[in-house]
Amino acid sequence: MRIAVTGSIATDHLMTFEGRFSDSLLEEQLDKVSLSFLVEDLEIRRGGTAANISFGMGNLGLRPLLVGSVGEDFAEYRSWLERHGVDCAGIRYSALKHTARFVCTTDSNHAQIASFYAGAMTESREIELAPLGVGEPIDLVLIGPTDPVAILRHADECRDRGIPFAADVSQQLAFADGEMIKRYIDGATYLFSNDYEAGLIQKKTGWSDDEVLRRVGLRVTTHGEKGCIIDGRWQGEPIEPISVPVVPATTLADPTGVGDGFRAGFLAGLSWGLGPERCAQLGSTLATLVIETVGPQEYDLSRGGFLARFTATYGADAAADVEPHLSGVRA
């Protein structure tokens, strides 16, 4: 299965604040917020939703097609991704703007305050998917957070051309209105969101829970430390909701990119022809590796270590289904 991953490609500037943001927020003064937090450190990491997902898939032995727009400052980052199995043929270069940048501060409760400079990402709307499938058809497109016009263009093109797509709502819900969300997710083969975002989808669209499920195929909703719930239809047939627990983390270093790791593992499972439960288990295992490191692409993935963590949580039978597909992962 050839999977194209569209979305943001960015540099992450990650800082930590040894306190709680909530201690500095006064409810009656929220309309006059003017705060500064003294941070302890600064980590500059490679990031962006699409790049993070593609990196995770590449580490699992796949070769995803990364689709997005970057600046001329992207050369070193591109080399890094290609060394980790990512096909960068779908990347467009801007002649005027820098690669997008994500600036995020995380407090001691893992709450985050972040800003995002879109930069070259705004030119993703110029990308057409069809030419990228010439010679090697695209079987699935994940449409992740990027320029809003690009998101809708990609969704419309997938529907018009009959290409299955996964809607990864994520940060887009902060500014999207109900009509945009409807146009974005309607007809998606897969819908990814966390539990808060799932509620926001219903609130902004006015759709009931049942209506959302009628509009999409399989819905995958993450619930943080409680794991994820999968419901909807699998291969056209309704399924009973499936609950998948998380893989326990040895340390909680940084939550940035955890959701991207989950999606990478889930998409890898789809590529290997596995069922939704195994896909989510793969995603949960990779997500835990991400949260144990600072930066969304800094984790160490080895075949033996990954399989050991997977087996400890989900059992030998589940591991037996997954192990044959890990031959492309470094030993």
PEBEL-V70213 format. One record per residue. N is the residue number from 0. PHI is phi in radians with two decimals (NA if undefined). PSI is psi in radians with two decimals (NA if undefined). D_FIRST is the distance of its C-alpha to the first C-alpha in Angstrom with 2 decimals. Layout:
# PEBEL-V70213
n:N phi:PHI psi:PSI d_first:D_FIRST
n:N phi:PHI psi:PSI d_first:D_FIRST
This chain:
# PEBEL-V70213
n:0 phi:NA psi:2.20 d_first:0.00
n:1 phi:-1.65 psi:2.08 d_first:3.81
n:2 phi:-1.96 psi:2.20 d_first:6.24
n:3 phi:-1.72 psi:2.36 d_first:9.85
n:4 phi:-2.04 psi:1.93 d_first:12.66
n:5 phi:-1.76 psi:2.69 d_first:16.02
n:6 phi:2.54 psi:-2.87 d_first:19.32
n:7 phi:-1.30 psi:2.55 d_first:22.22
n:8 phi:-2.23 psi:2.07 d_first:22.64
n:9 phi:-2.62 psi:2.89 d_first:26.02
n:10 phi:-1.76 psi:2.31 d_first:28.58
n:11 phi:-1.74 psi:2.28 d_first:29.83
n:12 phi:-1.92 psi:1.84 d_first:33.56
n:13 phi:-1.92 psi:2.23 d_first:34.01
n:14 phi:-2.22 psi:2.73 d_first:37.49
n:15 phi:-2.15 psi:2.43 d_first:39.03
n:16 phi:-1.98 psi:2.09 d_first:42.15
n:17 phi:-1.44 psi:1.08 d_first:44.24
n:18 phi:-2.97 psi:-2.88 d_first:45.36
n:19 phi:-2.11 psi:2.24 d_first:44.25
n:20 phi:-0.99 psi:-0.67 d_first:43.71
n:21 phi:-1.06 psi:-0.45 d_first:45.17
n:22 phi:-1.23 psi:-0.30 d_first:48.51
n:23 phi:-1.86 psi:0.01 d_first:48.91
n:24 phi:-1.78 psi:2.15 d_first:47.96
n:25 phi:-1.85 psi:2.11 d_first:50.85
n:26 phi:-0.97 psi:-0.70 d_first:49.95
n:27 phi:-1.36 psi:-0.10 d_first:52.96
n:28 phi:-2.08 psi:0.27 d_first:52.15
n:29 phi:-1.12 psi:-0.38 d_first:48.45
n:30 phi:-1.41 psi:-0.02 d_first:49.37
n:31 phi:-2.27 psi:0.53 d_first:51.00
n:32 phi:-1.10 psi:2.25 d_first:48.51
n:33 phi:-2.60 psi:1.61 d_first:49.25
n:34 phi:-2.20 psi:2.64 d_first:48.03
n:35 phi:-2.36 psi:2.32 d_first:47.39
n:36 phi:-2.02 psi:2.26 d_first:45.92
n:37 phi:-1.41 psi:1.96 d_first:46.83
n:38 phi:-1.65 psi:2.76 d_first:43.66
n:39 phi:-1.56 psi:-0.55 d_first:43.69
n:40 phi:-2.71 psi:2.99 d_first:41.01
n:41 phi:-2.42 psi:2.17 d_first:38.42
n:42 phi:-2.04 psi:2.22 d_first:35.00
n:43 phi:-1.82 psi:2.01 d_first:33.10
n:44 phi:-2.25 psi:2.77 d_first:29.40
n:45 phi:-1.33 psi:2.45 d_first:26.16
n:46 phi:-2.78 psi:-2.66 d_first:24.43
n:47 phi:1.70 psi:2.34 d_first:23.05
n:48 phi:-0.96 psi:-0.89 d_first:20.55
n:49 phi:-1.14 psi:-0.71 d_first:17.57
n:50 phi:-1.16 psi:-0.71 d_first:18.58
n:51 phi:-1.09 psi:-0.79 d_first:19.14
n:52 phi:-1.11 psi:-0.79 d_first:15.76
n:53 phi:-1.10 psi:-0.71 d_first:14.08
n:54 phi:-1.04 psi:-0.79 d_first:16.69
n:55 phi:-1.10 psi:-0.74 d_first:15.99
n:56 phi:-1.13 psi:-0.71 d_first:12.28
n:57 phi:-1.08 psi:-0.67 d_first:13.50
n:58 phi:-1.19 psi:-0.39 d_first:16.18
n:59 phi:-1.56 psi:0.16 d_first:13.96
n:60 phi:1.65 psi:0.09 d_first:12.61
n:61 phi:-1.65 psi:3.03 d_first:9.39
n:62 phi:-2.27 psi:1.37 d_first:9.68
n:63 phi:-1.25 psi:2.66 d_first:9.36
n:64 phi:-1.65 psi:1.98 d_first:11.11
n:65 phi:-1.49 psi:2.24 d_first:14.42
n:66 phi:-2.18 psi:2.10 d_first:16.31
n:67 phi:3.10 psi:-3.14 d_first:20.01
n:68 phi:-2.08 psi:2.38 d_first:23.56
n:69 phi:-2.36 psi:3.05 d_first:25.73
n:70 phi:-1.73 psi:3.13 d_first:29.20
n:71 phi:-1.21 psi:-0.18 d_first:30.62
n:72 phi:-1.46 psi:0.23 d_first:31.03
n:73 phi:-1.62 psi:-0.08 d_first:27.33
n:74 phi:-0.98 psi:-0.85 d_first:27.53
n:75 phi:-1.15 psi:-0.72 d_first:27.94
n:76 phi:-1.10 psi:-0.73 d_first:25.26
n:77 phi:-1.05 psi:-0.77 d_first:22.76
n:78 phi:-1.04 psi:-0.71 d_first:23.75
n:79 phi:-1.04 psi:-0.83 d_first:23.23
n:80 phi:-1.13 psi:-0.75 d_first:19.64
n:81 phi:-1.13 psi:-0.60 d_first:18.80
n:82 phi:-1.16 psi:-0.35 d_first:20.56
n:83 phi:-1.87 psi:0.47 d_first:18.24
n:84 phi:1.52 psi:0.19 d_first:14.95
n:85 phi:-1.63 psi:2.31 d_first:14.39
n:86 phi:-1.47 psi:1.99 d_first:13.79
n:87 phi:-1.73 psi:0.30 d_first:16.85
n:88 phi:-1.18 psi:-0.31 d_first:16.83
n:89 phi:-1.63 psi:0.20 d_first:16.57
n:90 phi:-1.57 psi:2.35 d_first:19.79
n:91 phi:-1.87 psi:2.44 d_first:23.01
n:92 phi:-1.81 psi:2.31 d_first:26.40
n:93 phi:-1.52 psi:2.43 d_first:29.44
n:94 phi:-1.48 psi:-0.19 d_first:32.78
n:95 phi:-2.13 psi:-0.47 d_first:34.81
n:96 phi:-2.04 psi:2.68 d_first:33.20
n:97 phi:-1.37 psi:2.79 d_first:32.21
n:98 phi:-1.04 psi:2.54 d_first:28.88
n:99 phi:-0.99 psi:2.73 d_first:28.92
n:100 phi:-2.39 psi:2.34 d_first:30.79
n:101 phi:-1.97 psi:2.15 d_first:30.78
n:102 phi:-2.06 psi:2.06 d_first:34.15
n:103 phi:-2.40 psi:2.36 d_first:34.37
n:104 phi:-2.02 psi:2.29 d_first:37.15
n:105 phi:-1.99 psi:2.29 d_first:36.67
n:106 phi:-1.62 psi:-3.07 d_first:39.76
n:107 phi:-1.21 psi:-0.28 d_first:40.77
n:108 phi:-1.66 psi:0.13 d_first:39.35
n:109 phi:1.14 psi:0.36 d_first:35.90
n:110 phi:-1.33 psi:2.63 d_first:36.67
n:111 phi:-2.28 psi:2.51 d_first:35.46
n:112 phi:-2.14 psi:2.20 d_first:36.93
n:113 phi:-2.45 psi:2.74 d_first:34.77
n:114 phi:-2.27 psi:2.61 d_first:34.83
n:115 phi:-2.30 psi:2.13 d_first:32.08
n:116 phi:-1.67 psi:2.06 d_first:32.84
n:117 phi:-1.29 psi:-0.72 d_first:30.27
n:118 phi:0.91 psi:-2.24 d_first:31.41
n:119 phi:-1.08 psi:-0.37 d_first:28.90
n:120 phi:-1.02 psi:-0.49 d_first:26.40
n:121 phi:-1.12 psi:-0.32 d_first:28.52
n:122 phi:-1.57 psi:0.09 d_first:27.42
n:123 phi:-1.09 psi:-0.38 d_first:23.76
n:124 phi:-1.11 psi:-0.26 d_first:24.98
n:125 phi:-1.47 psi:-0.11 d_first:25.24
n:126 phi:-1.53 psi:2.24 d_first:21.50
n:127 phi:-1.84 psi:2.37 d_first:19.90
n:128 phi:-1.36 psi:-0.61 d_first:16.15
n:129 phi:-0.94 psi:-0.81 d_first:16.32
n:130 phi:-1.08 psi:-0.42 d_first:17.48
n:131 phi:-1.29 psi:-0.28 d_first:14.59
n:132 phi:-1.72 psi:0.06 d_first:12.29
n:133 phi:-1.21 psi:2.21 d_first:14.84
n:134 phi:1.59 psi:-0.62 d_first:13.90
n:135 phi:-2.49 psi:1.66 d_first:10.14
n:136 phi:-0.99 psi:2.59 d_first:9.13
n:137 phi:-1.57 psi:2.20 d_first:7.76
n:138 phi:-1.60 psi:-0.46 d_first:5.87
n:139 phi:-2.71 psi:2.41 d_first:7.68
n:140 phi:-2.07 psi:2.17 d_first:10.74
n:141 phi:-1.59 psi:2.12 d_first:12.82
n:142 phi:-1.78 psi:1.74 d_first:16.36
n:143 phi:-1.73 psi:3.11 d_first:18.57
n:144 phi:-1.06 psi:2.21 d_first:22.30
n:145 phi:-2.81 psi:-2.74 d_first:23.53
n:146 phi:-0.98 psi:2.25 d_first:26.06
n:147 phi:-0.98 psi:-0.67 d_first:26.80
n:148 phi:-1.15 psi:-0.67 d_first:26.87
n:149 phi:-1.12 psi:-0.73 d_first:23.46
n:150 phi:-0.97 psi:-0.87 d_first:22.03
n:151 phi:-1.20 psi:-0.62 d_first:23.55
n:152 phi:-1.11 psi:-0.77 d_first:22.62
n:153 phi:-1.12 psi:-0.75 d_first:18.89
n:154 phi:-1.11 psi:-0.77 d_first:19.22
n:155 phi:-1.10 psi:-0.73 d_first:21.34
n:156 phi:-1.14 psi:-0.72 d_first:19.11
n:157 phi:-1.08 psi:-0.77 d_first:16.07
n:158 phi:-1.12 psi:-0.79 d_first:18.51
n:159 phi:-1.11 psi:-0.62 d_first:20.19
n:160 phi:-1.71 psi:0.00 d_first:17.18
n:161 phi:1.25 psi:0.51 d_first:15.51
n:162 phi:-1.63 psi:2.12 d_first:12.40
n:163 phi:-1.02 psi:2.48 d_first:11.64
n:164 phi:-2.45 psi:2.69 d_first:12.82
n:165 phi:-1.91 psi:2.22 d_first:14.06
n:166 phi:-1.62 psi:2.07 d_first:17.69
n:167 phi:-1.92 psi:1.53 d_first:18.84
n:168 phi:-1.06 psi:-0.99 d_first:22.56
n:169 phi:0.83 psi:-2.32 d_first:24.11
n:170 phi:-1.15 psi:-0.27 d_first:26.98
n:171 phi:-1.11 psi:-0.40 d_first:26.91
n:172 phi:-1.17 psi:-0.36 d_first:28.99
n:173 phi:-1.08 psi:-0.61 d_first:32.01
n:174 phi:-2.04 psi:-0.28 d_first:32.84
n:175 phi:-1.27 psi:2.44 d_first:30.90
n:176 phi:-1.59 psi:3.09 d_first:33.03
n:177 phi:-1.07 psi:-0.68 d_first:32.25
n:178 phi:-1.17 psi:-0.67 d_first:31.49
n:179 phi:-1.14 psi:-0.76 d_first:28.90
n:180 phi:-1.09 psi:-0.73 d_first:27.16
n:181 phi:-1.02 psi:-0.82 d_first:27.24
n:182 phi:-1.18 psi:-0.53 d_first:25.75
n:183 phi:-1.24 psi:-0.88 d_first:23.04
n:184 phi:-1.67 psi:-0.28 d_first:21.79
n:185 phi:-1.06 psi:2.16 d_first:22.76
n:186 phi:1.53 psi:0.04 d_first:19.94
n:187 phi:-1.14 psi:2.43 d_first:17.36
n:188 phi:-1.27 psi:-0.57 d_first:14.82
n:189 phi:-2.36 psi:2.47 d_first:15.40
n:190 phi:-2.17 psi:2.07 d_first:18.57
n:191 phi:-1.84 psi:2.36 d_first:19.24
n:192 phi:-2.88 psi:2.92 d_first:22.89
n:193 phi:-1.64 psi:3.10 d_first:25.69
n:194 phi:-1.14 psi:-0.65 d_first:28.63
n:195 phi:-1.13 psi:-0.79 d_first:30.84
n:196 phi:-1.12 psi:-0.62 d_first:28.35
n:197 phi:-1.06 psi:-0.72 d_first:27.81
n:198 phi:-1.17 psi:-0.66 d_first:31.57
n:199 phi:-1.19 psi:-0.61 d_first:31.73
n:200 phi:-1.02 psi:-0.83 d_first:29.25
n:201 phi:-1.12 psi:-0.73 d_first:31.60
n:202 phi:-1.13 psi:-0.77 d_first:34.66
n:203 phi:-1.35 psi:-0.59 d_first:33.65
n:204 phi:-1.50 psi:-0.42 d_first:32.14
n:205 phi:1.39 psi:0.08 d_first:34.75
n:206 phi:-1.41 psi:2.50 d_first:32.15
n:207 phi:-1.33 psi:2.99 d_first:32.81
n:208 phi:-1.04 psi:-0.75 d_first:30.38
n:209 phi:-1.12 psi:-0.65 d_first:29.94
n:210 phi:-1.17 psi:-0.70 d_first:29.43
n:211 phi:-1.02 psi:-0.79 d_first:26.60
n:212 phi:-1.18 psi:-0.47 d_first:24.87
n:213 phi:-1.29 psi:-0.44 d_first:25.54
n:214 phi:-1.50 psi:-0.37 d_first:23.94
n:215 phi:-2.17 psi:3.01 d_first:20.56
n:216 phi:-1.51 psi:-1.57 d_first:18.28
n:217 phi:-1.75 psi:2.28 d_first:17.88
n:218 phi:-1.88 psi:2.25 d_first:20.17
n:219 phi:-2.07 psi:1.99 d_first:19.94
n:220 phi:-2.08 psi:2.07 d_first:23.31
n:221 phi:-1.53 psi:2.55 d_first:24.36
n:222 phi:-2.23 psi:0.72 d_first:28.05
n:223 phi:1.04 psi:-2.30 d_first:28.73
n:224 phi:-1.19 psi:-0.18 d_first:30.40
n:225 phi:-1.50 psi:-0.05 d_first:30.24
n:226 phi:1.65 psi:-2.56 d_first:26.48
n:227 phi:-2.44 psi:2.78 d_first:24.26
n:228 phi:-2.11 psi:2.31 d_first:24.39
n:229 phi:-2.02 psi:2.22 d_first:21.57
n:230 phi:-2.58 psi:3.10 d_first:22.72
n:231 phi:1.88 psi:-2.34 d_first:22.09
n:232 phi:-2.16 psi:2.44 d_first:19.89
n:233 phi:-2.10 psi:2.09 d_first:16.98
n:234 phi:0.93 psi:0.69 d_first:15.40
n:235 phi:1.51 psi:-0.13 d_first:18.50
n:236 phi:-1.94 psi:2.39 d_first:21.05
n:237 phi:-1.08 psi:2.50 d_first:23.23
n:238 phi:-2.16 psi:2.72 d_first:23.15
n:239 phi:-1.26 psi:2.55 d_first:25.92
n:240 phi:-0.96 psi:2.40 d_first:25.55
n:241 phi:-1.98 psi:2.24 d_first:24.06
n:242 phi:-1.85 psi:2.22 d_first:25.72
n:243 phi:-2.14 psi:2.10 d_first:24.19
n:244 phi:-1.33 psi:2.87 d_first:26.69
n:245 phi:-1.40 psi:2.83 d_first:26.24
n:246 phi:-1.49 psi:2.13 d_first:26.52
n:247 phi:-0.99 psi:2.36 d_first:30.10
n:248 phi:-1.59 psi:2.53 d_first:30.53
n:249 phi:-1.40 psi:-0.44 d_first:33.19
n:250 phi:-2.73 psi:2.70 d_first:34.07
n:251 phi:-1.92 psi:1.58 d_first:33.29
n:252 phi:-1.50 psi:-0.79 d_first:33.19
n:253 phi:-2.93 psi:2.18 d_first:31.40
n:254 phi:-1.43 psi:-0.10 d_first:29.22
n:255 phi:-1.06 psi:2.18 d_first:27.68
n:256 phi:1.50 psi:0.06 d_first:23.88
n:257 phi:-1.10 psi:-0.77 d_first:23.74
n:258 phi:-1.10 psi:-0.61 d_first:21.80
n:259 phi:-1.15 psi:-0.70 d_first:19.28
n:260 phi:-1.06 psi:-0.73 d_first:18.92
n:261 phi:-1.05 psi:-0.81 d_first:18.42
n:262 phi:-1.13 psi:-0.66 d_first:15.61
n:263 phi:-1.05 psi:-0.81 d_first:13.88
n:264 phi:-1.13 psi:-0.71 d_first:14.26
n:265 phi:-1.10 psi:-0.80 d_first:13.28
n:266 phi:-1.14 psi:-0.60 d_first:9.92
n:267 phi:-1.07 psi:-0.76 d_first:9.42
n:268 phi:-1.06 psi:-0.71 d_first:10.52
n:269 phi:-1.08 psi:-0.75 d_first:8.21
n:270 phi:-1.07 psi:-0.56 d_first:5.15
n:271 phi:-1.51 psi:0.00 d_first:7.75
n:272 phi:1.38 psi:0.38 d_first:8.76
n:273 phi:-1.48 psi:2.83 d_first:12.00
n:274 phi:-1.34 psi:2.97 d_first:14.54
n:275 phi:-1.07 psi:-0.63 d_first:15.81
n:276 phi:-1.15 psi:-0.79 d_first:18.66
n:277 phi:-1.13 psi:-0.68 d_first:16.81
n:278 phi:-1.02 psi:-0.80 d_first:14.43
n:279 phi:-1.18 psi:-0.60 d_first:17.70
n:280 phi:-1.14 psi:-0.71 d_first:19.39
n:281 phi:-1.08 psi:-0.78 d_first:16.94
n:282 phi:-1.07 psi:-0.72 d_first:17.41
n:283 phi:-1.17 psi:-0.64 d_first:21.13
n:284 phi:-1.15 psi:-0.79 d_first:21.46
n:285 phi:-1.18 psi:-0.66 d_first:19.95
n:286 phi:-1.04 psi:-0.67 d_first:22.05
n:287 phi:-1.17 psi:-0.66 d_first:25.11
n:288 phi:-1.08 psi:-0.63 d_first:24.64
n:289 phi:-1.17 psi:-0.80 d_first:24.58
n:290 phi:-1.22 psi:-0.30 d_first:27.75
n:291 phi:-1.48 psi:-0.01 d_first:29.56
n:292 phi:-2.29 psi:2.76 d_first:29.53
n:293 phi:-1.56 psi:2.08 d_first:30.83
n:294 phi:1.82 psi:2.41 d_first:28.16
n:295 phi:-1.31 psi:-0.17 d_first:24.49
n:296 phi:-2.25 psi:0.53 d_first:23.31
n:297 phi:-1.91 psi:0.00 d_first:26.15
n:298 phi:-1.30 psi:2.75 d_first:25.13
n:299 phi:-1.85 psi:2.04 d_first:25.04
n:300 phi:-2.00 psi:2.03 d_first:22.08
n:301 phi:-2.15 psi:2.68 d_first:22.70
n:302 phi:-1.04 psi:-0.84 d_first:21.18
n:303 phi:-1.15 psi:-0.77 d_first:24.57
n:304 phi:-1.16 psi:-0.75 d_first:25.49
n:305 phi:-1.09 psi:-0.81 d_first:22.29
n:306 phi:-1.15 psi:-0.62 d_first:22.44
n:307 phi:-1.13 psi:-0.76 d_first:26.17
n:308 phi:-1.14 psi:-0.72 d_first:25.84
n:309 phi:-1.08 psi:-0.84 d_first:23.17
n:310 phi:-1.13 psi:-0.69 d_first:25.41
n:311 phi:-1.07 psi:-0.54 d_first:28.56
n:312 phi:-1.66 psi:-0.72 d_first:27.39
n:313 phi:-1.90 psi:-0.13 d_first:25.24
n:314 phi:1.68 psi:2.89 d_first:26.75
n:315 phi:-1.18 psi:-0.64 d_first:26.17
n:316 phi:-1.12 psi:-0.75 d_first:24.43
n:317 phi:-1.12 psi:-0.74 d_first:21.69
n:318 phi:-1.09 psi:-0.61 d_first:21.48
n:319 phi:-1.13 psi:-0.53 d_first:21.23
n:320 phi:-1.27 psi:-0.51 d_first:17.99
n:321 phi:-1.62 psi:-0.64 d_first:16.50
n:322 phi:-0.92 psi:-0.75 d_first:18.27
n:323 phi:-1.06 psi:-0.37 d_first:16.43
n:324 phi:-1.58 psi:-0.05 d_first:13.24
n:325 phi:-1.68 psi:0.24 d_first:15.53
n:326 phi:-1.11 psi:-0.43 d_first:16.49
n:327 phi:-1.48 psi:-0.04 d_first:15.09
n:328 phi:-1.53 psi:2.47 d_first:17.34
n:329 phi:-1.06 psi:2.51 d_first:20.82
n:330 phi:-1.21 psi:NA d_first:23.47
